[in-house]
Amino acid sequence: MTIVVTGSLGHIGRPLTEILVKKGHEVTVVSSKPDRVAEIEALGARAAIGSVEDAEFLKGVFTGADLAYTMIPPGDFRNQDYDVYERVGALMNTYRQALADAGVKRVIHLSSIGAHTDKGNGLLRLHFIAETILKELPDDVHLTFMRPTGFFYNLLGFIPLIKSQGMIAANYGGDDVASWVAPADIATAIAEEIDNPTVANRSFRYVASDELSCNEVARILGAAIGKPGLTWIKISDDQMLQGLLAAGMKPDIAEGYVEMYARQGLYEDYYRHHPTLGKTKLAAFAPEFAAAYHRQ
């Protein structure tokens, strides 16, 4: 199968490319960085250097592909002029147009938990927008939306707080249970969907690796960094908002984070379509967390 992978050799793109090449697929990896070419080719894939915001470039890359894997690149949430919803809308319309013009009949898109609704999900509403736009593709295009939960590496964002205050704090915590996922498990799930012969015309799949209370997360990470008494406390929405604003985050993005972390309505569809958990557990990520902690 001829497959285009966007996202360069990121957390998901690298293991996904490795899996697909090993399975004998013809893989093209899209990257915006020319210095990635040798690295991509070393994996046995072809490099396509350009911007996913360039419809003509994407059309050329997608033409002849049996399947395209698409994703939304990270944005600059501290840029006060950055409109995440406008950018995502523009990007997804570019993807949609390029996919349609190239005649791609199978698309797997990296979405997120919370993408099933545009209410109560805060910043994750951007994934609802993305899915809605891709659903405008012709009916004969098979769409699969991958909906992972919180990435393990998002926990790295708590390191400065642990170092300065000796704790983890957010507007969820304590005995609240959250679901976490390893990028490698997402890559495995995507590869499974590619090989799925019974794929529906419009489908989605949740992906998760571990489900733990915040207290359990603090215990595992605390043990890894030599702080066995590490705690994860729950603070108010306003305290969370003020902390994000003080860190320089754009106000509407900060408000989106607060609503997202409050998790009202975020998990009901996830539990309704509960996935089989992946093999990578938080304990396996803990050494990586500890290494990052001691580097900072």
FITI-809693 format. One record per residue (C-alpha): residue number from 1; y negated, x negated, z. Coordinates in pm, 1 decimal. Each point is the difference from the previous one (the first is absolute). Layout:
% residues N
  num     north      east        up
  NUM         Y         X         Z
...
//
This chain:
% residues 296
  num     north      east        up
    1       0.0       0.0       0.0
    2    -354.3    -121.1     -76.0
    3    -211.4      34.3     314.9
    4    -365.9     -69.1      79.1
    5     -83.3     -85.4     362.2
    6    -362.0      17.8     115.7
    7    -115.8    -156.9     325.8
    8      68.2    -360.8    -102.5
    9     227.1    -191.3     239.8
   10    -117.8     180.8     310.8
   11     197.5     119.4     300.6
   12     194.7     246.6    -216.6
   13     -44.8    -142.2    -349.3
   14     178.0    -328.9      70.0
   15     322.5     138.7     153.4
   16       2.6     283.8    -253.7
   17     -30.2    -243.4    -290.9
   18     277.7    -216.3     145.3
   19     232.0     300.6      32.7
   20     -72.7     133.1    -349.0
   21      42.0    -338.3    -172.1
   22     327.1     -54.0     183.9
   23     118.6     340.8    -126.7
   24     -68.5    -113.4    -356.4
   25    -315.2     201.1     -68.8
   26    -277.7    -133.7    -222.4
   27    -297.6     -17.8     237.5
   28    -370.4     -46.3     -67.0
   29    -217.3     -63.3     305.9
   30    -368.5      92.9     -19.9
   31    -238.7    -229.0     187.4
   32    -373.6     -55.6      -6.6
   33      42.9    -369.7      79.8
   34      83.0    -251.6    -276.0
   35     130.5    -246.1     259.2
   36     289.6     239.1      68.1
   37     155.3     -50.5    -343.9
   38     227.4    -292.7      87.5
   39     115.6     171.8     320.0
   40      80.8     322.8    -184.5
   41     184.5    -179.7    -277.6
   42     198.1    -199.8     257.2
   43     147.7     331.0     117.8
   44     119.8      75.8    -352.2
   45    -272.6     253.4     -79.8
   46    -282.7       7.1    -253.0
   47    -361.0     -16.7     120.4
   48    -272.5     232.8    -127.8
   49    -340.9    -113.7     122.2
   50    -276.4     258.2      15.7
   51    -154.1     279.7     202.8
   52     172.6     329.6      80.5
   53    -345.4     155.2     -36.8
   54       4.3     -89.7    -372.4
   55     161.6     292.0    -187.2
   56      45.5    -189.5    -328.5
   57     163.5    -294.1     177.0
   58     234.0     234.1     187.2
   59      85.3     193.6    -314.8
   60     104.8    -323.4    -167.7
   61     211.5    -105.7     296.1
   62     162.6     343.4      39.8
   63      79.0      44.9    -370.0
   64     373.5     -30.5     -54.7
   65      84.4      20.4     369.9
   66     280.5     227.4     119.1
   67    -152.7      21.6     345.9
   68    -322.0     -94.5     177.3
   69     -47.0     -63.6     371.4
   70    -359.9      64.6     100.7
   71    -191.3     -57.3     321.8
   72    -355.6       2.1     137.3
   73    -139.2    -348.8      74.2
   74    -161.8     -46.3     343.3
   75    -371.5      66.3      29.0
   76    -288.8    -151.3     195.0
   77     -47.0     241.6     288.7
   78    -287.6    -200.1     145.5
   79    -207.7      28.1    -317.3
   80    -261.4     261.9      84.2
   81     -30.5      96.6    -369.2
   82     374.8      48.9     -47.5
   83     110.5     358.6     -70.3
   84     377.4      -7.3      39.6
   85      60.8     353.6    -126.4
   86    -215.7     -49.0    -309.8
   87     170.0    -333.6     -75.2
   88     348.6     143.0      42.8
   89     -84.6     296.6    -221.0
   90    -130.6    -228.9    -274.6
   91     297.9    -235.4      27.4
   92     257.3     277.7     -11.5
   93    -166.5     157.0    -302.8
   94      19.9    -341.1    -167.4
   95     369.5     -22.7      84.3
   96      58.6     356.1    -122.4
   97    -176.4     -58.4    -331.2
   98     169.9    -334.2     -65.3
   99     345.0     136.4      85.5
  100     -50.2     301.6    -224.5
  101    -138.6    -205.4    -290.5
  102     287.1    -249.7      31.0
  103     259.5     277.1       9.1
  104     166.5    -112.7     325.0
  105     254.9     262.6     105.4
  106      88.5    -124.2     348.9
  107    -249.2     -89.0     274.5
  108      58.1    -101.1     361.6
  109    -319.3      -6.8     204.5
  110     -55.4    -153.2     343.5
  111    -148.8     285.7     200.8
  112       8.7      49.5     377.4
  113      98.4     221.4     286.4
  114    -267.3     269.9      21.8
  115     -32.1      36.7    -377.1
  116     144.2     352.9      13.9
  117    -335.7     141.8     113.6
  118    -375.6     -51.9     -22.3
  119     -63.4     115.2     358.2
  120      49.7    -170.2     336.3
  121     111.1    -329.9    -152.4
  122    -329.4    -189.6       6.7
  123      -9.7    -301.8    -227.8
  124     343.9      86.7    -139.3
  125    -163.4     280.2    -196.9
  126     -50.3    -264.8    -267.8
  127     376.2      14.9     -66.7
  128     -13.2     378.2     -39.4
  129    -273.1     -57.5    -259.2
  130     212.9    -262.6    -175.1
  131     309.4     219.7     -16.6
  132    -202.5     297.1    -122.8
  133    -145.8    -199.2    -289.1
  134     335.4    -143.2    -109.5
  135     148.8     349.8       4.0
  136    -233.6      73.9    -291.7
  137     226.4    -213.1    -221.0
  138     206.5     200.8    -252.5
  139     298.3     190.9     138.0
  140     246.5    -228.8    -177.6
  141    -117.8    -298.9     208.1
  142     223.4     -49.0     302.6
  143    -204.9     -82.3     309.1
  144     136.8    -133.8     327.6
  145    -236.9     -48.9     292.6
  146     108.2    -252.1     264.1
  147    -146.9      97.0     337.5
  148      39.6    -284.8     251.1
  149    -111.4      26.0     360.8
  150    -212.5    -258.9     183.4
  151      64.9    -356.6    -115.8
  152     118.8    -248.7     262.7
  153    -270.3    -243.0    -108.7
  154    -271.7     253.5      88.1
  155      77.9     -95.1     361.0
  156    -157.7    -340.8     -70.1
  157    -335.7     175.7      21.1
  158      47.2      34.3     376.8
  159      16.9    -377.1      57.0
  160    -375.1     -49.4      70.8
  161      11.7     282.7     256.8
  162     306.9    -147.6     168.7
  163    -167.8    -340.0      17.1
  164    -329.6     134.2     134.1
  165     120.7     280.1     229.2
  166     371.2     -63.0      48.9
  167     108.6     340.3    -131.4
  168      43.1     222.1    -304.4
  169    -219.9     309.8     -13.6
  170     -36.4     287.8    -245.9
  171     -44.1     377.1       8.3
  172     377.7      23.4      17.3
  173     215.4    -204.1     235.3
  174     228.1       1.7     301.1
  175     301.8     221.8     -61.4
  176    -127.9     120.3    -339.9
  177     265.6     -76.9    -260.6
  178     -97.4    -150.3    -334.2
  179     201.0     -97.6    -304.6
  180     -27.3    -347.6    -151.4
  181     122.4    -157.1    -321.1
  182      69.2    -345.1    -143.5
  183    -121.2     -71.7    -355.2
  184     345.0    -133.8     -87.2
  185     152.3     337.7      87.3
  186    -256.9     171.7    -222.9
  187      94.7    -232.7    -286.5
  188     366.9      82.9      54.2
  189     -75.7     373.1      -2.1
  190    -202.0     -29.7    -322.4
  191     286.1    -187.5    -167.6
  192     238.7     274.3     113.0
  193    -224.0     265.5    -153.2
  194     -14.6    -195.0    -326.4
  195     379.5       7.4     -14.8
  196      18.0     368.3     101.6
  197     154.0     187.1    -297.7
  198     -83.9     342.5     144.4
  199    -373.8     -51.2      48.9
  200    -198.1     323.4      -4.6
  201    -303.7      59.2    -217.7
  202    -228.6      -8.1     304.4
  203     143.0    -152.8     317.3
  204     -94.9    -193.9     311.1
  205     178.1    -216.9     254.4
  206    -108.1    -103.9     346.4
  207      81.4    -357.0     101.8
  208      22.7    -132.1     356.9
  209     173.4    -284.2     181.1
  210     -42.1      67.2     373.0
  211    -121.5     276.1     231.5
  212    -133.3    -114.0     336.4
  213    -233.8     112.2     273.6
  214    -319.2    -200.6      30.9
  215     127.6    -126.9     336.8
  216     311.3    -135.9    -174.6
  217    -213.0    -166.4    -268.4
  218    -212.4    -168.5     268.6
  219     312.4    -117.3     183.9
  220     154.6    -156.4    -312.4
  221    -320.0    -167.6    -118.7
  222     -95.2    -107.8     351.7
  223     333.4    -173.7      48.0
  224     -42.8    -179.1    -334.3
  225    -343.7    -141.4      87.2
  226      79.6     -86.7     361.1
  227    -182.2     297.9     152.9
  228     280.6     213.4     143.3
  229    -247.4     230.3     175.2
  230    -180.3     100.1    -320.2
  231     -93.1     369.6      -1.3
  232    -114.9     246.8    -264.5
  233    -251.6     242.3     147.6
  234    -131.3     320.5    -151.2
  235    -377.6      30.3     -28.4
  236    -222.1     286.6    -110.4
  237     -94.0      68.2    -361.1
  238    -360.5     -91.9      80.4
  239      99.9    -330.5     158.7
  240     208.2     -78.0    -306.7
  241    -288.6      87.0    -231.7
  242    -252.4    -210.9     189.2
  243     236.0    -297.6      -5.1
  244      45.0      22.0    -377.1
  245    -372.3      35.5     -59.7
  246     -68.9    -299.1     225.2
  247     243.9    -198.9    -215.5
  248    -217.3      74.3    -303.8
  249     206.1     272.2    -163.8
  250    -178.7     247.6    -228.2
  251     -58.8     324.9     196.9
  252     192.7     238.2    -227.6
  253     291.5    -244.2     -14.7
  254      -2.7     -35.2     378.6
  255       4.3     378.5      37.4
  256     291.2      12.4    -243.7
  257     192.6    -251.1     210.2
  258     -63.0     199.0     318.2
  259     125.6     322.7    -157.5
  260     298.7    -181.3    -150.5
  261      97.3    -161.6     330.8
  262     -37.7     334.8     181.6
  263     296.5      99.0    -221.2
  264     -61.8     373.7      13.4
  265     226.0     139.9    -270.8
  266      93.9    -346.1    -125.5
  267     366.9       3.4      89.5
  268     122.8     357.0     -49.3
  269      91.2     -46.0    -365.6
  270     149.7    -341.4      77.4
  271     236.4     150.9     256.7
  272      76.2     287.7    -234.8
  273     122.3    -257.1    -256.8
  274     106.5    -267.6     247.0
  275     127.9    -313.7    -177.7
  276     290.1    -224.6      85.4
  277    -162.0    -293.6     178.5
  278      -0.9    -337.9    -172.7
  279     178.7    -302.9     138.0
  280    -307.8    -198.2     114.6
  281     -96.9      69.2     361.0
  282    -313.5     -93.1     192.4
  283     191.0    -270.6     184.8
  284      47.1    -179.8    -332.7
  285    -375.8      13.9     -64.6
  286     -93.4    -117.9     350.9
  287      33.7    -376.3     -78.6
  288    -240.1      43.7    -294.6
  289    -241.1     180.8     231.8
  290      32.4    -279.1     256.0
  291     -68.5    -269.1    -260.8
  292    -314.4     182.0    -113.1
  293    -106.2      48.7     362.4
  294      26.3    -368.9      81.3
  295    -181.5     -98.5    -320.6
  296    -310.1     200.7      92.1
//
